[in-house]
Amino acid sequence: MCSKSSKTKKYLLPKPKRKRNDNCGPDMDYGEVQKANYSHKADMTENEFKTKSEEPLISLIKTETKVSQIERATVSQRAIPLWFE
């Protein structure tokens, strides 16, 4: 059973924290790391990249008529027996 002094000691002297090993880079056993070579030509121009990255967002934009079509098509879906198959 723990005595009163050992309980007090636990609160006054917390456990030492483990030191984190930050040395995860190259070392003598594995040799030097080669520097990355970013001199290659890009696959597409900056304008092409911008256009391609905006395409998914543009496809999400719906017109008022499309929104109303979706609303009409989804009314009373709980009554459609297809959902219960």
C-alpha positions as CSV (number, residue, x, y, z in Angstrom):
1,M,0.0,0.0,0.0
2,C,1.3,3.5,-0.8
3,S,2.2,5.7,2.1
4,K,1.1,9.3,2.2
5,S,4.6,10.6,1.4
6,S,4.8,8.5,-1.8
7,K,1.5,9.9,-3.0
8,T,2.7,13.5,-2.4
9,K,5.9,12.7,-4.1
10,K,4.0,11.7,-7.3
11,Y,2.3,15.0,-7.4
12,L,5.4,17.1,-6.6
13,L,7.8,15.2,-9.0
14,P,6.0,14.3,-12.2
15,K,7.4,11.5,-14.4
16,P,10.1,12.8,-16.8
17,K,8.9,13.0,-20.4
18,R,10.6,10.9,-23.1
19,K,12.9,12.8,-25.3
20,R,11.8,12.9,-28.9
21,N,14.2,11.6,-31.5
22,D,14.4,14.4,-34.0
23,N,17.4,12.8,-35.8
24,C,15.5,11.2,-38.6
25,G,17.5,12.5,-41.5
26,P,20.5,11.0,-43.3
27,D,23.3,9.5,-41.3
28,M,26.6,7.8,-41.8
29,D,25.0,4.4,-42.3
30,Y,22.7,5.4,-45.2
31,G,24.7,8.2,-46.8
32,E,23.8,11.7,-48.0
33,V,20.3,12.5,-49.2
34,Q,20.2,13.7,-52.8
35,K,18.8,17.1,-53.2
36,A,15.5,17.2,-55.1
37,N,15.7,18.3,-58.7
38,Y,12.8,20.6,-59.5
39,S,14.2,21.8,-62.8
40,H,11.9,19.6,-65.0
41,K,9.2,21.2,-67.1
42,A,5.7,21.2,-65.7
43,D,3.0,19.0,-67.2
44,M,0.8,22.0,-68.0
45,T,0.9,25.7,-68.0
46,E,-0.3,27.8,-65.1
47,N,-3.4,28.8,-67.0
48,E,-4.3,25.2,-67.8
49,F,-3.8,24.3,-64.2
50,K,-6.1,27.0,-63.0
51,T,-8.8,26.0,-65.6
52,K,-8.6,22.3,-64.6
53,S,-8.7,23.1,-60.9
54,E,-11.8,25.2,-61.3
55,E,-13.8,22.7,-63.4
56,P,-15.1,20.6,-60.5
57,L,-16.3,23.7,-58.7
58,I,-18.0,25.0,-61.8
59,S,-19.8,21.7,-62.3
60,L,-21.4,22.1,-58.9
61,I,-23.1,25.4,-59.8
62,K,-26.7,24.9,-60.7
63,T,-29.1,27.3,-62.4
64,E,-32.5,28.2,-61.0
65,T,-34.3,25.9,-63.5
66,K,-32.0,23.0,-62.7
67,V,-32.6,23.5,-58.9
68,S,-36.4,23.5,-59.5
69,Q,-36.1,20.3,-61.6
70,I,-34.2,18.6,-58.9
71,E,-36.7,19.7,-56.3
72,R,-39.6,18.4,-58.4
73,A,-37.8,15.1,-59.1
74,T,-37.1,14.5,-55.4
75,V,-40.6,15.3,-53.9
76,S,-42.2,12.3,-52.1
77,Q,-39.2,10.0,-52.6
78,R,-40.1,8.1,-49.4
79,A,-43.2,6.8,-51.2
80,I,-41.3,5.3,-54.1
81,P,-41.0,1.5,-53.5
82,L,-37.6,1.4,-55.3
83,W,-35.9,2.8,-52.1
84,F,-37.1,-0.3,-50.1
85,E,-35.7,-2.9,-52.5
